[in-house]
Amino acid sequence: MVLHSSCPCESFEMMQSCNSSLVVTSKTGRTSELNLIELAQQIEKANEFTRANAHNKLSVIAEQARFLQEQARKVLEQARRDDDLHHVACNFKKQSGQMYYLYCRSTGQRYFSMISPQEWGPDCPHEFLGAFKLGNDMSWTEGSEVTRKEDETKILDKILDANNSSSKLSIRLESN
């Protein structure tokens, strides 16, 4: 039994009559009911923050998943289009980096030509469907997207060149 340090009582019975506590809470680590309520409130608040934090992080992940899902849909759509264009009739060997012009005969047969509608002029024999550039990776880029894609490629090449220059510099510095 631990007696309260300020209690002049010598026995348990005397301490009860003095209305003193048996346990010194500051020395035992035990807290009062009020402290327990505050602790419970703090835990509840921490749980709310933890849940909200997890919710926010999961929301970001869900948004990223939707973005990736859309990117996957676009990749599959482009792959189907590229596959379809590779099966279009063509009477010449296609070269990457070249622009080709897609036409449709009155029979519904589609074919590639190296002659643009402008070169045909008003005597264009078939319906023009679109212009496509064949890439080095054998993918097709619609004519309206060629300039944007070439500009993007130039920017990426500059970034890669700058990266190669800095890594060559660091290799030279390390070897000296």
Disulfide bonds with the S-S distance in Angstrom:
none
